[in-house]
Amino acid sequence: LGDLPNRNREITAEHISSETTDNYVVEKLLLNLNGVEAVPALFVKPKNVDIELPCILYNHAHGGNYQLGKEELLIGRKSLQTPPYAELLTSLGYAVLCIDTWCFGERQNKTESVTFKEMLWNGQVLWGMMVYDSIKAIDYICSRSEVDAERIATLGLSMGSTMAWWLAALDTRIKVCIDLCCLTDFEALIASDATDLHSVYYYVPSLLKHFSTADINSLIAPRPHLSLAGSQDPLTPVSGLCKIDEIMKDIYSKHNASEAWQLNIYDAGHQETVTMRQDVNDFLKKWL
């Protein structure tokens, strides 16, 4: 993942504003996570709740929409069902944090391509810096007095899906992982000549010399992990999904945790379906 900032560097948070909607409270924040550039964030929670809440780090998608970023949490996007996840998750009793990742939302200081190239020259990897920010975002979540730090999950679609399983693999504070439409087997992607369907952020130098997608995801076991995919989605070749599923079933079985791994493939493309949304709802209720 390249040269990363100090894992133990202190983080700070600036409260920008608060707003109470009909359904939840939303805080706008400016987080100092990496020491390079400030990270705008949204923290939402149910209204009038005094108990410690389970919390979800919501990872926004890519989709070529660099303007959207963290606002996806509040307003959704075409590839997601309604209501937006801020409304759904707070109605279920969860707090949620979503940050603008590098090059998105209020962090459109440089293009994704320019950022990737400049980081590469300096020994950094864009995906590594994205993952670093997400790990530090978990540090921030754990610092919130209203959050139950033993009940943290991560969730996302597309790029947000990839972030979910990388983050859960690298940070055991994540108790539940849910990824939608981007559990991509790297070798299957190459075999289907579809590598250009993922943007440049996705590519980590020398990764395939050391790890497969299943290798990374195996680090999540035996923690609960739900993966949802579409059989018509070219970003996640079905042959690769089946390969990962076979390996993960074996790993979770060896942990005596077969129920904690679930891969559901639907007749759909690169989008969340009504049934996927219900799967997310049910899995969170069961495991978080």
BADRENFI-438151 format. One record per residue: residue in one letter; x, y negated, z negated of N, C-alpha, C, O, CB in turn. Coordinates in steps of 0.1 Angstrom, whole numbers, padded with zeros to 4 digits, always signed. Glycine has a CB too. Layout:
BEGIN
AXYZXYZXYZXYZXYZ ...
# end
This chain:
BEGIN
L+0008+0012+0000+0000+0000+0000+0008-0013+0000+0003-0024-0002-0009+0000-0012 G+0021-0011+0002+0030-0023+0003+0034-0029-0010+0030-0024-0021+0023-0034+0012 D+0041-0040-0010+0045-0048-0022+0032-0055-0028+0026-0062-0021+0056-0058-0019 L+0030-0052-0040+0018-0057-0047+0022-0066-0059+0032-0064-0064+0009-0046-0051 P+0013-0075-0062+0015-0083-0074+0016-0074-0087+0012-0063-0086+0004-0094-0076 N+0021-0079-0098+0023-0072-0110+0009-0067-0114-0001-0075-0115+0029-0081-0121 R+0008-0054-0117-0005-0048-0121-0010-0054-0134-0022-0055-0136-0004-0033-0122 N-0001-0058-0143-0005-0063-0156-0006-0078-0157-0007-0084-0168+0005-0058-0166 R-0005-0085-0145-0006-0100-0146-0019-0104-0152-0030-0098-0150-0004-0106-0132 E-0019-0115-0160-0031-0120-0166-0041-0125-0156-0037-0132-0146-0027-0131-0176 I-0053-0123-0159-0064-0129-0150-0072-0139-0158-0073-0139-0170-0073-0117-0145 T-0077-0149-0150-0085-0159-0156-0097-0161-0148-0097-0157-0136-0077-0173-0158 A-0107-0167-0154-0120-0169-0146-0125-0183-0149-0126-0188-0160-0131-0159-0151 E-0129-0190-0138-0135-0203-0139-0150-0202-0136-0154-0197-0125-0128-0214-0130 H-0159-0206-0145-0173-0206-0143-0177-0218-0134-0175-0229-0139-0181-0205-0156 I-0182-0216-0122-0186-0227-0114-0201-0231-0116-0203-0243-0118-0184-0222-0099 S-0210-0221-0117-0224-0225-0119-0232-0212-0122-0227-0201-0121-0230-0231-0106 S-0244-0215-0128-0253-0204-0131-0267-0207-0125-0271-0219-0125-0254-0201-0146 E-0274-0197-0121-0288-0199-0116-0296-0188-0121-0292-0176-0120-0288-0201-0101 T-0308-0190-0125-0318-0180-0129-0329-0179-0118-0336-0189-0116-0324-0183-0143 T-0330-0168-0112-0340-0166-0102-0352-0159-0108-0352-0157-0120-0334-0157-0090 D-0362-0155-0100-0373-0148-0105-0369-0134-0111-0376-0129-0119-0384-0146-0095 N-0358-0129-0106-0355-0115-0109-0342-0113-0117-0340-0103-0124-0354-0107-0097 Y-0333-0123-0117-0320-0121-0123-0313-0134-0125-0317-0144-0121-0311-0111-0115 V-0301-0133-0132-0292-0145-0134-0280-0143-0126-0275-0132-0125-0288-0146-0149 V-0276-0153-0118-0264-0152-0110-0254-0163-0114-0258-0174-0115-0268-0153-0095 E-0242-0158-0116-0231-0168-0119-0222-0168-0107-0218-0158-0101-0223-0163-0132 K-0217-0180-0104-0207-0182-0094-0194-0184-0101-0193-0193-0110-0210-0194-0084 L-0184-0177-0097-0171-0177-0104-0159-0179-0095-0161-0177-0083-0169-0164-0112 L-0148-0183-0100-0136-0184-0093-0125-0176-0101-0122-0181-0112-0131-0199-0090 L-0121-0165-0097-0112-0156-0104-0098-0158-0099-0095-0159-0087-0117-0142-0103 N-0089-0157-0109-0074-0157-0106-0070-0143-0108-0067-0139-0119-0066-0167-0115 L-0070-0135-0097-0067-0121-0098-0053-0117-0094-0046-0109-0100-0076-0113-0090 N-0048-0124-0083-0035-0120-0077-0024-0130-0077-0013-0126-0073-0038-0116-0062 G-0026-0142-0082-0016-0152-0082-0012-0158-0069-0003-0166-0068-0004-0146-0088 V-0019-0154-0058-0017-0160-0045-0027-0169-0041-0025-0181-0037-0015-0148-0035 E-0040-0165-0042-0051-0173-0039-0063-0170-0047-0065-0158-0051-0055-0173-0024 A-0071-0180-0051-0083-0178-0059-0093-0169-0052-0094-0169-0040-0089-0191-0063 V-0101-0162-0060-0110-0152-0055-0124-0156-0059-0128-0154-0071-0107-0138-0060 P-0133-0162-0050-0146-0165-0054-0154-0152-0056-0152-0142-0050-0153-0173-0042 A-0163-0153-0066-0171-0141-0070-0185-0144-0074-0188-0155-0078-0163-0133-0081 L-0194-0134-0074-0207-0135-0079-0209-0124-0090-0205-0113-0088-0218-0134-0068 F-0215-0128-0101-0218-0119-0112-0233-0120-0114-0237-0131-0118-0209-0121-0125 V-0240-0109-0113-0255-0110-0115-0258-0100-0126-0252-0090-0128-0262-0107-0102 K-0269-0104-0134-0273-0095-0145-0288-0097-0147-0294-0108-0143-0265-0098-0158 P-0295-0087-0152-0309-0089-0155-0311-0100-0165-0303-0104-0173-0315-0076-0161 K-0323-0106-0164-0327-0117-0173-0331-0111-0187-0336-0100-0188-0338-0125-0168 N-0327-0119-0197-0332-0116-0211-0329-0102-0216-0337-0096-0222-0347-0118-0212 V-0317-0098-0213-0312-0085-0218-0300-0088-0228-0290-0095-0224-0308-0076-0207 D-0301-0082-0240-0291-0085-0250-0282-0073-0252-0272-0074-0259-0297-0088-0263 I-0285-0061-0247-0277-0049-0249-0265-0049-0239-0265-0056-0229-0285-0037-0247 E-0255-0041-0242-0244-0039-0232-0249-0032-0220-0256-0022-0221-0232-0031-0239 L-0245-0037-0208-0250-0032-0196-0240-0024-0188-0228-0027-0188-0255-0043-0187 P-0244-0013-0181-0236-0007-0171-0233-0017-0160-0242-0025-0158-0242+0007-0166 C-0222-0016-0154-0219-0026-0143-0214-0019-0131-0207-0009-0131-0208-0036-0149 I-0217-0025-0119-0213-0020-0106-0204-0030-0099-0208-0042-0098-0225-0016-0098 L-0193-0026-0095-0185-0034-0085-0190-0032-0071-0188-0021-0066-0169-0032-0086 Y-0197-0041-0066-0203-0040-0052-0193-0045-0042-0188-0057-0044-0217-0048-0051 N-0190-0037-0032-0180-0041-0022-0187-0044-0009-0194-0036-0003-0170-0029-0020 H-0185-0057-0004-0192-0061+0008-0186-0054+0020-0175-0049+0020-0192-0076+0009 A-0194-0054+0031-0190-0048+0043-0182-0058+0052-0180-0069+0048-0202-0043+0051 H-0178-0053+0064-0170-0061+0073-0180-0065+0084-0185-0076+0084-0158-0053+0079 G-0182-0057+0094-0191-0059+0105-0188-0071+0114-0196-0076+0121-0205-0061+0099 G-0176-0076+0113-0172-0088+0120-0178-0101+0116-0176-0111+0122-0175-0086+0135 N-0185-0100+0105-0192-0112+0099-0183-0118+0088-0185-0115+0076-0206-0109+0094 Y-0173-0126+0091-0164-0131+0081-0170-0142+0072-0165-0145+0062-0151-0136+0088 Q-0181-0147+0077-0188-0158+0069-0196-0152+0057-0198-0159+0047-0197-0166+0078 L-0201-0140+0058-0210-0134+0049-0203-0131+0035-0207-0136+0025-0216-0122+0054 G-0193-0122+0035-0186-0119+0023-0195-0115+0011-0205-0107+0013-0178-0130+0019 K-0193-0120+0000-0200-0117-0012-0214-0120-0012-0222-0114-0020-0193-0124-0024 E-0219-0129-0004-0233-0133-0003-0241-0121+0002-0254-0121+0000-0235-0145+0006 E-0235-0111+0007-0242-0099+0011-0250-0093-0001-0261-0088+0000-0233-0088+0017 L-0244-0094-0013-0250-0089-0025-0264-0096-0027-0273-0089-0031-0241-0092-0037 L-0265-0109-0024-0277-0116-0026-0287-0116-0015-0299-0115-0017-0274-0131-0029 I-0282-0116-0002-0291-0117+0009-0291-0105+0018-0300-0104+0027-0288-0129+0017 G-0283-0095+0016-0282-0083+0024-0276-0085+0037-0270-0096+0040-0296-0078+0025 R-0278-0076+0046-0274-0077+0060-0282-0067+0068-0289-0058+0063-0258-0073+0062 K-0282-0068+0082-0290-0060+0090-0289-0045+0089-0298-0038+0090-0288-0064+0105 S-0277-0041+0086-0274-0026+0084-0278-0021+0071-0276-0009+0068-0260-0024+0087 L-0284-0029+0062-0288-0025+0049-0303-0026+0048-0310-0034+0054-0281-0033+0038 Q-0309-0018+0039-0323-0018+0036-0326-0030+0027-0317-0037+0021-0328-0005+0029 T-0339-0033+0025-0343-0043+0016-0349-0037+0004-0355-0026+0005-0353-0054+0023 P-0349-0043-0008-0344-0056-0010-0328-0056-0011-0323-0045-0011-0349-0062-0024 P-0322-0068-0011-0308-0068-0013-0303-0062-0026-0311-0061-0035-0302-0083-0012 Y-0291-0057-0026-0287-0049-0038-0287-0057-0051-0288-0051-0061-0273-0044-0035 A-0285-0070-0051-0286-0078-0063-0300-0076-0070-0301-0073-0082-0284-0093-0061 E-0310-0076-0062-0324-0075-0067-0326-0060-0072-0331-0058-0082-0334-0078-0057 L-0322-0051-0063-0324-0037-0067-0316-0033-0080-0322-0027-0089-0320-0028-0055 L-0304-0036-0080-0295-0031-0091-0299-0038-0104-0299-0031-0115-0281-0033-0088 T-0302-0050-0104-0306-0057-0117-0319-0052-0121-0322-0051-0134-0306-0072-0115 S-0328-0048-0112-0341-0043-0116-0340-0029-0123-0348-0025-0131-0350-0041-0104 L-0329-0022-0120-0326-0009-0126-0318-0011-0139-0315-0001-0146-0318+0000-0116 G-0314-0023-0143-0308-0025-0155-0293-0026-0154-0286-0025-0165-0311-0015-0165 Y-0287-0029-0142-0273-0030-0141-0268-0044-0139-0275-0052-0133-0268-0021-0129 A-0257-0047-0144-0250-0059-0140-0241-0056-0128-0238-0045-0125-0240-0065-0152 V-0238-0066-0120-0231-0064-0107-0221-0075-0105-0224-0087-0107-0241-0063-0095 L-0209-0072-0100-0199-0081-0096-0195-0079-0081-0194-0067-0077-0186-0080-0105 C-0194-0089-0074-0190-0088-0060-0180-0100-0057-0183-0111-0060-0202-0089-0050 I-0169-0097-0051-0159-0107-0048-0158-0109-0033-0161-0099-0025-0145-0103-0054 D-0154-0121-0029-0150-0122-0015-0136-0116-0013-0127-0119-0020-0149-0138-0011 T-0135-0106-0004-0122-0100-0002-0114-0109+0008-0120-0119+0013-0124-0086+0004 W-0102-0106+0010-0093-0114+0018-0100-0116+0032-0105-0107+0038-0079-0107+0020 C-0100-0129+0037-0104-0133+0050-0119-0134+0051-0124-0137+0062-0099-0123+0060 F-0127-0132+0040-0141-0133+0041-0147-0143+0032-0141-0147+0022-0147-0119+0038 G-0159-0148+0036-0166-0157+0027-0158-0170+0025-0154-0177+0035-0169-0151+0014 E-0156-0174+0013-0149-0186+0010-0134-0184+0011-0126-0193+0008-0152-0190-0004 R-0129-0172+0015-0115-0169+0017-0111-0169+0031-0101-0161+0035-0111-0156+0010 Q-0118-0176+0040-0115-0176+0054-0104-0186+0057-0105-0195+0065-0127-0179+0063 N-0093-0185+0049-0082-0195+0051-0074-0192+0064-0069-0201+0071-0072-0194+0039 K-0073-0179+0067-0066-0175+0080-0074-0163+0085-0082-0157+0078-0051-0171+0077 T-0072-0160+0098-0079-0149+0104-0074-0136+0098-0063-0135+0092-0078-0149+0119 E-0082-0125+0100-0078-0112+0096-0065-0108+0103-0056-0102+0096-0089-0102+0098 S-0064-0110+0116-0052-0106+0123-0040-0114+0118-0029-0108+0116-0054-0109+0138 V-0041-0127+0117-0029-0135+0112-0025-0130+0098-0013-0129+0095-0033-0150+0112 T-0035-0128+0089-0032-0124+0075-0025-0110+0075-0015-0109+0068-0045-0123+0067 F-0030-0101+0083-0023-0088+0084-0009-0089+0089+0000-0082+0083-0031-0079+0094 K-0006-0097+0099+0007-0098+0105+0017-0105+0095+0028-0100+0094+0007-0106+0118 E+0012-0115+0089+0021-0122+0080+0024-0114+0068+0036-0114+0063+0015-0136+0075 M+0014-0107+0063+0017-0098+0051+0027-0087+0055+0036-0083+0047+0004-0091+0046 L+0025-0081+0067+0034-0070+0071+0048-0075+0072+0057-0068+0068+0029-0065+0085 W+0051-0087+0077+0064-0093+0077+0070-0094+0063+0082-0093+0061+0064-0106+0084 N+0062-0096+0053+0066-0098+0040+0065-0086+0031+0067-0086+0019+0058-0109+0033 G+0064-0074+0038+0064-0062+0030+0051-0058+0024+0050-0049+0016+0075-0062+0020 Q+0040-0066+0027+0027-0064+0021+0018-0057+0031+0021-0057+0043+0021-0077+0016 V+0007-0051+0026-0003-0045+0035-0016-0051+0031-0020-0051+0020-0003-0029+0033 L-0024-0055+0041-0036-0062+0038-0046-0053+0030-0052-0058+0021-0043-0066+0052 W-0047-0040+0034-0056-0032+0026-0051-0030+0012-0059-0029+0002-0057-0018+0033 G-0038-0029+0010-0032-0029-0004-0036-0041-0012-0039-0039-0024-0017-0027-0003 M-0035-0053-0006-0039-0065-0013-0054-0065-0016-0058-0070-0026-0035-0077-0005 M-0062-0060-0007-0076-0059-0009-0079-0050-0021-0087-0053-0030-0084-0054+0003 V-0073-0038-0021-0075-0028-0032-0070-0034-0045-0076-0032-0056-0068-0015-0029 Y-0058-0041-0045-0053-0047-0057-0064-0056-0063-0066-0056-0075-0040-0055-0054 D-0069-0065-0055-0080-0074-0060-0091-0067-0066-0097-0071-0076-0085-0084-0049 S-0095-0056-0060-0107-0048-0066-0103-0042-0079-0112-0042-0088-0111-0038-0056 I-0091-0037-0080-0087-0031-0093-0087-0042-0104-0091-0040-0115-0073-0025-0092 K-0082-0054-0101-0081-0065-0110-0096-0070-0113-0098-0075-0124-0073-0077-0105 A-0105-0069-0103-0119-0072-0106-0125-0063-0116-0133-0067-0124-0127-0071-0093 I-0120-0050-0117-0125-0041-0127-0119-0046-0141-0126-0045-0151-0120-0027-0125 D-0107-0051-0141-0102-0057-0153-0111-0068-0158-0114-0069-0170-0088-0063-0151 Y-0116-0077-0149-0125-0088-0153-0138-0082-0158-0143-0087-0168-0127-0097-0141 I-0144-0072-0151-0156-0066-0155-0155-0061-0170-0164-0064-0178-0160-0055-0146 C-0144-0055-0173-0142-0049-0186-0140-0060-0197-0142-0058-0209-0130-0040-0186 S-0137-0072-0193-0135-0083-0202-0149-0090-0206-0149-0098-0215-0126-0094-0196 R-0159-0087-0198-0172-0093-0201-0179-0087-0213-0180-0075-0214-0181-0092-0188 S-0183-0095-0222-0189-0090-0234-0202-0083-0232-0205-0074-0240-0191-0102-0244 E-0209-0086-0222-0222-0079-0219-0221-0066-0212-0231-0060-0209-0232-0088-0212 V-0209-0062-0208-0207-0050-0200-0202-0039-0209-0194-0040-0218-0196-0053-0189 D-0208-0027-0206-0203-0014-0212-0192-0009-0204-0195-0003-0193-0215-0004-0214 A-0180-0011-0208-0168-0007-0200-0167+0008-0198-0159+0012-0190-0156-0012-0207 E-0175+0016-0205-0175+0031-0202-0185+0035-0192-0186+0047-0189-0178+0038-0215 R-0192+0025-0186-0202+0028-0176-0201+0019-0164-0209+0009-0162-0217+0027-0182 I-0190+0021-0156-0187+0013-0145-0188+0021-0132-0183+0032-0132-0173+0006-0146 A-0195+0016-0122-0196+0023-0109-0191+0014-0098-0189+0002-0100-0210+0028-0106 T-0189+0019-0086-0186+0011-0074-0194+0016-0063-0197+0028-0062-0171+0011-0071 L-0198+0007-0054-0207+0010-0043-0205+0001-0031-0201-0011-0033-0222+0008-0048 G-0206+0006-0019-0205-0003-0008-0208+0005+0005-0208+0017+0006-0191-0008-0007 L-0211-0003+0016-0213+0002+0029-0202-0002+0038-0196-0013+0037-0227-0004+0035 S-0198+0007+0047-0188+0005+0058-0174+0001+0051-0169+0009+0044-0192-0007+0067 M-0169-0011+0053-0156-0014+0047-0158-0013+0032-0149-0009+0024-0152-0029+0050 G-0170-0017+0027-0173-0015+0012-0173-0001+0008-0170+0002-0004-0186-0022+0009 S-0177+0008+0017-0176+0022+0014-0162+0027+0012-0159+0034+0003-0183+0030+0025 T-0153+0023+0022-0139+0027+0021-0133+0022+0008-0125+0029+0001-0132+0022+0033 M-0137+0009+0004-0132+0004-0008-0136+0012-0020-0129+0014-0030-0136-0011-0010 A-0149+0016-0020-0154+0024-0031-0146+0037-0034-0143+0039-0045-0169+0028-0028 W-0143+0044-0023-0136+0057-0026-0121+0055-0028-0115+0063-0036-0138+0067-0014 W-0115+0045-0022-0101+0042-0026-0101+0037-0040-0092+0042-0048-0095+0031-0016 L-0109+0028-0044-0109+0023-0058-0112+0034-0068-0105+0034-0078-0119+0012-0059 A-0122+0042-0066-0125+0053-0075-0113+0063-0076-0110+0068-0087-0137+0060-0071 A-0106+0065-0065-0095+0074-0065-0083+0069-0074-0076+0076-0080-0090+0077-0051 L-0081+0055-0074-0070+0049-0080-0073+0044-0094-0063+0041-0101-0065+0038-0072 D-0085+0043-0098-0089+0037-0111-0099+0046-0118-0111+0046-0114-0094+0022-0109 T-0095+0053-0128-0103+0062-0135-0114+0055-0144-0122+0062-0150-0095+0072-0144 R-0113+0042-0145-0124+0035-0152-0137+0035-0144-0148+0033-0150-0120+0020-0155 I-0136+0038-0131-0148+0040-0123-0154+0054-0126-0148+0064-0124-0144+0039-0108 K-0166+0054-0132-0172+0066-0136-0181+0072-0125-0184+0084-0125-0181+0064-0148 V-0186+0064-0116-0195+0068-0105-0191+0061-0092-0189+0049-0092-0210+0066-0108 C-0189+0069-0081-0186+0063-0068-0197+0066-0058-0201+0078-0057-0172+0069-0063 I-0201+0056-0051-0211+0058-0040-0206+0051-0028-0204+0039-0028-0225+0053-0045 D-0204+0059-0017-0200+0053-0005-0210+0055+0006-0215+0067+0008-0186+0058-0001 L-0213+0045+0014-0222+0046+0025-0216+0044+0039-0210+0033+0041-0234+0036+0023 C-0216+0053+0047-0212+0052+0061-0198+0048+0064-0195+0040+0073-0221+0041+0067 C-0189+0054+0056-0175+0052+0060-0165+0062+0053-0154+0059+0050-0170+0038+0057 L-0170+0074+0051-0161+0085+0046-0155+0091+0059-0160+0101+0064-0169+0096+0037 T-0144+0085+0064-0139+0089+0077-0126+0097+0075-0117+0093+0069-0135+0076+0084 D-0127+0109+0081-0115+0118+0081-0106+0112+0092-0109+0110+0104-0118+0133+0085 F-0093+0108+0088-0084+0101+0097-0081+0109+0109-0081+0104+0121-0071+0098+0090 E-0078+0122+0108-0074+0130+0119-0086+0132+0129-0084+0132+0141-0070+0144+0114 A-0098+0133+0123-0110+0134+0132-0112+0121+0140-0117+0122+0151-0123+0138+0124 L-0109+0110+0133-0111+0097+0140-0101+0096+0152-0105+0092+0163-0108+0086+0130 I-0089+0101+0150-0079+0101+0161-0084+0110+0172-0083+0107+0184-0065+0105+0155 A-0088+0122+0168-0092+0132+0178-0104+0127+0187-0105+0131+0198-0096+0145+0171 S-0113+0119+0181-0124+0114+0188-0121+0100+0195-0130+0094+0201-0136+0112+0179 D-0108+0096+0195-0104+0084+0202-0112+0072+0198-0116+0064+0206-0105+0086+0217 A-0114+0071+0184-0122+0060+0179-0115+0051+0169-0121+0044+0161-0134+0066+0172 T-0102+0051+0169-0094+0043+0159-0097+0028+0161-0097+0021+0151-0080+0046+0161 D-0100+0024+0173-0103+0009+0175-0116+0005+0169-0119-0007+0169-0102+0006+0189 L-0125+0014+0165-0138+0011+0159-0136+0005+0145-0145-0002+0140-0147+0023+0159 H-0125+0008+0139-0122+0002+0126-0112-0010+0128-0103-0009+0136-0116+0013+0116 S-0114-0020+0120-0106-0032+0122-0092-0030+0116-0089-0019+0110-0112-0044+0115 V-0083-0039+0119-0069-0037+0115-0067-0036+0100-0057-0029+0096-0061-0049+0120 Y-0075-0041+0092-0074-0040+0077-0073-0025+0073-0067-0022+0063-0085-0047+0070 Y-0079-0016+0081-0081-0002+0077-0068+0006+0077-0067+0017+0071-0091+0004+0086 Y-0058+0001+0084-0046+0009+0087-0034+0006+0078-0029-0005+0077-0042+0007+0101 V-0030+0017+0071-0020+0016+0061-0007+0023+0066-0008+0035+0070-0024+0022+0047 P+0004+0016+0067+0016+0022+0073+0020+0035+0066+0020+0036+0054+0028+0012+0072 S+0023+0045+0074+0028+0058+0070+0018+0067+0061+0022+0077+0056+0040+0057+0061 L+0006+0063+0061-0004+0070+0052-0005+0084+0056-0006+0093+0047-0018+0063+0053 L-0006+0087+0069-0008+0101+0073+0004+0110+0071+0002+0122+0072-0012+0101+0087 K+0015+0105+0067+0027+0113+0063+0025+0119+0050+0031+0129+0046+0040+0105+0064 H+0015+0113+0042+0014+0117+0028+0000+0121+0024-0001+0130+0015+0019+0106+0019 F-0010+0115+0029-0024+0118+0024-0034+0119+0036-0033+0113+0046-0028+0106+0015 S-0043+0128+0033-0055+0129+0042-0067+0122+0034-0065+0118+0023-0059+0144+0045 T-0078+0120+0041-0090+0114+0035-0094+0123+0023-0097+0118+0012-0101+0112+0044 A-0094+0136+0025-0098+0145+0014-0088+0144+0002-0092+0145-0009-0099+0159+0019 D-0075+0143+0005-0065+0141-0006-0069+0129-0015-0068+0130-0027-0051+0140+0000 I-0072+0118-0008-0075+0106-0016-0088+0108-0024-0088+0105-0036-0077+0094-0007 N-0098+0114-0018-0111+0116-0025-0110+0126-0035-0118+0126-0045-0121+0119-0015 S-0101+0136-0034-0099+0146-0045-0095+0140-0058-0098+0146-0068-0089+0156-0040 L-0089+0128-0058-0085+0122-0070-0097+0117-0078-0096+0114-0090-0076+0110-0067 I-0109+0116-0072-0121+0111-0079-0126+0123-0088-0132+0120-0098-0131+0106-0069 A-0125+0135-0083-0130+0146-0091-0124+0147-0105-0113+0144-0107-0127+0160-0083 P-0133+0151-0114-0147+0156-0113-0157+0145-0116-0169+0148-0118-0149+0167-0123 R-0153+0132-0114-0163+0122-0116-0174+0122-0105-0171+0126-0094-0156+0108-0117 P-0186+0118-0108-0197+0118-0098-0194+0110-0086-0190+0098-0087-0210+0114-0105 H-0196+0116-0074-0193+0109-0062-0204+0113-0052-0206+0125-0048-0179+0113-0056 L-0211+0103-0047-0221+0104-0037-0216+0098-0024-0212+0086-0024-0235+0098-0041 S-0217+0105-0013-0213+0100+0000-0225+0102+0010-0231+0113+0011-0200+0107+0006 L-0228+0091+0017-0240+0091+0026-0235+0087+0040-0227+0078+0042-0251+0081+0021 A-0239+0094+0050-0234+0092+0064-0245+0095+0074-0255+0101+0071-0222+0101+0066 G-0242+0090+0086-0251+0092+0097-0245+0101+0108-0233+0099+0111-0256+0079+0104 S-0252+0110+0113-0246+0120+0123-0243+0113+0136-0236+0118+0144-0256+0131+0125 Q-0249+0101+0138-0247+0094+0151-0237+0082+0149-0236+0074+0158-0261+0089+0156 D-0230+0082+0138-0221+0071+0135-0207+0074+0140-0201+0084+0135-0221+0068+0120 P-0202+0067+0151-0189+0071+0156-0178+0067+0147-0166+0072+0149-0187+0063+0169 L-0180+0059+0136-0169+0056+0127-0166+0067+0117-0156+0068+0111-0173+0044+0119 T-0176+0077+0117-0174+0088+0108-0177+0101+0115-0188+0107+0113-0183+0087+0095 P-0168+0106+0123-0171+0118+0131-0176+0130+0122-0170+0133+0112-0158+0123+0139 V-0186+0137+0127-0193+0147+0119-0183+0158+0116-0183+0164+0105-0205+0153+0126 S-0174+0162+0125-0165+0172+0122-0156+0169+0110-0152+0178+0102-0156+0175+0135 G-0152+0156+0109-0144+0152+0098-0152+0152+0085-0147+0156+0074-0139+0138+0100 L-0165+0148+0085-0174+0149+0074-0175+0163+0068-0174+0165+0056-0188+0143+0077 C-0177+0172+0077-0178+0186+0073-0165+0192+0067-0166+0199+0058-0182+0195+0086 K-0154+0187+0073-0141+0192+0068-0139+0186+0053-0135+0194+0044-0130+0187+0077 I-0142+0174+0051-0141+0168+0038-0150+0175+0028-0147+0178+0017-0144+0153+0038 D-0163+0177+0033-0173+0183+0024-0168+0197+0019-0170+0200+0007-0186+0184+0031 E-0163+0205+0028-0158+0218+0024-0147+0217+0013-0147+0225+0004-0153+0226+0036 I-0138+0208+0015-0127+0207+0006-0132+0202-0007-0128+0206-0018-0116+0197+0012 M-0141+0192-0007-0146+0186-0019-0154+0195-0027-0154+0196-0040-0153+0173-0016 K-0162+0203-0020-0170+0213-0027-0162+0223-0035-0165+0227-0046-0179+0221-0018 D-0151+0227-0029-0141+0236-0036-0135+0230-0048-0134+0236-0058-0131+0241-0026 I-0131+0217-0046-0124+0210-0057-0133+0208-0069-0130+0211-0080-0118+0197-0052 Y-0146+0203-0066-0155+0201-0077-0160+0214-0083-0162+0214-0095-0168+0194-0071 S-0160+0225-0076-0163+0238-0081-0153+0242-0091-0156+0248-0102-0165+0248-0070 K-0140+0240-0088-0129+0243-0097-0129+0235-0110-0124+0240-0120-0116+0242-0090 H-0135+0224-0109-0137+0215-0121-0150+0218-0128-0153+0212-0138-0137+0200-0117 N-0157+0229-0124-0171+0232-0129-0180+0220-0129-0187+0217-0138-0169+0237-0144 A-0179+0212-0118-0187+0200-0117-0193+0199-0103-0194+0188-0097-0178+0188-0119 S-0199+0210-0098-0204+0211-0084-0215+0201-0082-0216+0195-0071-0209+0225-0081 E-0223+0198-0092-0234+0188-0090-0229+0174-0089-0237+0165-0084-0243+0189-0102 A-0217+0171-0092-0212+0158-0092-0207+0153-0079-0205+0141-0076-0201+0156-0102 W-0206+0163-0069-0202+0159-0055-0214+0161-0046-0221+0172-0047-0190+0167-0050 Q-0217+0151-0039-0229+0152-0030-0226+0144-0017-0223+0132-0017-0242+0147-0036 L-0227+0151-0005-0226+0145+0008-0238+0148+0015-0242+0159+0018-0213+0150+0016 N-0246+0137+0019-0258+0138+0026-0256+0131+0040-0252+0120+0041-0270+0131+0019 I-0259+0139+0051-0257+0134+0064-0271+0133+0071-0279+0143+0071-0248+0143+0073 Y-0275+0122+0076-0288+0120+0082-0287+0116+0096-0276+0113+0101-0296+0108+0074 D-0298+0118+0104-0298+0115+0118-0299+0100+0119-0310+0094+0121-0310+0122+0125 A-0288+0093+0118-0287+0078+0118-0274+0074+0123-0265+0082+0125-0290+0073+0104 G-0273+0061+0126-0260+0055+0130-0253+0049+0118-0254+0054+0107-0262+0045+0141 H-0246+0038+0121-0238+0031+0110-0247+0021+0103-0246+0009+0104-0226+0024+0117 Q-0256+0027+0094-0266+0019+0087-0271+0027+0076-0271+0039+0075-0277+0015+0097 E-0276+0019+0066-0283+0025+0054-0297+0028+0058-0304+0019+0064-0282+0016+0042 T-0302+0040+0056-0316+0043+0059-0324+0042+0046-0319+0041+0035-0317+0057+0065 V-0338+0043+0048-0346+0043+0036-0343+0055+0027-0343+0053+0014-0361+0045+0040 T-0340+0067+0032-0337+0078+0024-0323+0076+0017-0322+0080+0005-0336+0091+0033 M-0314+0070+0024-0301+0067+0017-0303+0058+0005-0297+0061-0005-0291+0061+0027 R-0311+0048+0007-0314+0039-0004-0320+0046-0016-0316+0044-0028-0323+0027+0000 Q-0329+0056-0013-0334+0064-0024-0324+0073-0031-0324+0074-0043-0346+0072-0019 D-0315+0078-0022-0304+0086-0028-0295+0078-0037-0291+0083-0048-0295+0092-0016 V-0292+0066-0033-0284+0057-0042-0291+0055-0055-0285+0056-0066-0281+0043-0035 N-0304+0051-0055-0312+0049-0066-0311+0061-0076-0309+0060-0088-0326+0046-0062 D-0314+0073-0070-0315+0085-0078-0301+0089-0084-0301+0093-0096-0320+0097-0070 F-0291+0087-0076-0277+0091-0081-0273+0082-0093-0267+0087-0103-0267+0090-0070 L-0275+0069-0092-0272+0060-0102-0280+0063-0115-0274+0063-0126-0275+0045-0098 K-0293+0066-0114-0301+0069-0125-0296+0082-0132-0297+0083-0144-0316+0071-0121 K-0291+0091-0124-0287+0104-0130-0273+0103-0137-0271+0109-0147-0286+0114-0119 W-0264+0095-0131-0250+0096-0135-0245+0084-0143-0235+0085-0150-0242+0099-0124 L-0252+0072-0141-0247+0060-0148-0256+0055-0159-0253+0045-0165-0245+0049-0137 
# end
